[in-house]
Amino acid sequence: MSAVLDSRQSLLPDRFGFLMGLYAENYHRLAHLFAPHELAPGFYVSSVDDGLDVRLQVQERHPYTLELELTYDFLDANTGQPSPSAQLRMYTDAHVAEALHCHPGRHLWQVLGPFPPAHTVLQHRLRMNGFLSRWLEYLAEQGHSRGTLEPLAQHKPVELPPGHEL
């Protein structure tokens, strides 16, 4: 009986294992939703008649990775940046996708400082990738899909009026 009690912790994933699971979940949600691994670099917009168009930018393609930005198709009047916005990296060989940062123009080191403890970095990555997972699920529920995604040759996001937030 003590062997069962001693191994009970092994039944629960540790935070790192949970984060890797989120990365895999995000990859599959993103691949199913928009299939960015099949897209050429450029801007794409998905419209589903809810007034909140989604913009996907395939920034760079490498043999085993994709650099992406996912945002709504408008600019925040206060910051002048797309909001909410997520910078993503998809690893097509490992089938994982991670949110690198979720604040426009702010990288992890800008949010957490130059030498954050590993625990702080892990917690932040868990929050960002949990947000990404919920956002991708919401977009799918709203009807966004690769079928609603259209390429744009030249694209300028719509600017929200001052005081109007999502």
N, C-alpha and C positions, 0 to 999 in steps of 0.2 A: 504494500500500500504506500510506503514512503516513496517508492520509485515513481508512482503516479503523481503524488504531490510534488515531488521534486521537478518533474518535467512539465508542470502546469504552465510555467513561464514560456516554455518552448512552443506552446500552442498559440500564444499571442504573438503577432509580429512586432518586432522592435520598430522604432521610428524610422530607421533607415530602410528596413524592409517594406514598411508601409509607403514610404516615399517612392521607392522603386516600383511598387504596385500602382501608385498614382501615375507615374511616368508611363507605364504600360497602358493603363486605362486611358490616359489622355491621347496617346498615340492612336489607339483603336477608335476612340470617339472622333478625333480629328480626321483620320484616314477615311472613316465611314461617312462623315459629314461632308467634307469638301474634297477629299482625295488630292491633297496638295502635291503628293509625289508624282502625280500625272500632269501637273500644270507647268507651263513655262514661266520663267521669271516675269513679273509684272503685277499690275493691279487687277483685282477682281471684286465685284460687288454682288451680293445676294440680296434680293428684294422679295418680301413675302406679304406685302400690303399691310404691314403693321406700322409703317412710318419710321421704322428703325432699320435702315439698310445696314448690312454688315460688310465691312471691307476686309479682304484678305490680300496681303501683299506677299508674293513670293520674292524675297529679296535676293537670295543666292541659292544656287544648286551646286552641290558638291557630290562626289561619287556616293557617299553614304550619309550625307546630312542635308537638311534644308533649313534655311533661315527664313522665318516668317514673321509678319506682324498681323495681328488680328485686332480689329477695332470696329466701333460703329462708324458710319460714314458721315461724321460731322466733327467740327472742332469745338472744343470748350472755349467759350467767349472769354473766360478769365485767364486761361493759360495759353490759348492759341494752339494747343496740342490736341490730337485725337484722344478721346476719353470715353469709356474706359479703353485701355490699350494694353495688349500683352505682346511682348517680344518672345517668340518661340523658336525652339530648335528641335527638329525631328531627326532622329537617328533611324534611317530606314533599314539598316542592317540589324540593329538590336531591337527594333520595334518599340522604341520609347520616345516620348516627346516631353520636353520640359519647358516651363515658363521661366525665362531668364530674368525678366522683370515685368512688372505690371504697372509701372508709372512712366508716363512719357518722358523720355530724356533722362531717366534716372537708372543707373546701373546698380547692381547689388552693393558695390563698395560705397556708393553715394548714400544709400539708404542705411547701411549698417556700420559704416566707418571703415577705416583702412585695415584693421586687424581684429575683426569680431571673433569671439569664441566659437568653436565648431557647433556647439549646442544652439547658439543664436542663429547661425547660418542655416542649420537644419530646420529649426522652427520656422524661419522665414520662407524657406523653400516649400515646406509643408503648406503654409498658408497660401502662397502664390499658386501652387499646383492644385490645391483643393479648390480655390477660386476658379481656376481654368476648367477643372472637371465639371463644376456646377454650371459655368457659363456655356460650355459646349453642350451639356445636357439641355439647358434652357433653349439654346439656338435650335437644336433638333426638334424640341417640342413646339417651337414657333413655326416650324416648317422649312427652315433653311436646310439646304442640301446642295450637292454638286449639281443637281438639276436646276437650281435657282441661281447658280453662280455664273456671272457673265464677265468676260474680260473687258477691260477699259484701256484704250490706247493712251489717252491723257486723262488724268483724274485730279480733281480738286475737291476736297471734302466740303460739305455744307457747314457754315458757321452758325452756331446757336446764338440767339440773342442774349445780351447780358442778363444775368439773374436766372436764366433757365438752365436747370441741370437735369440730367437723366435720373 
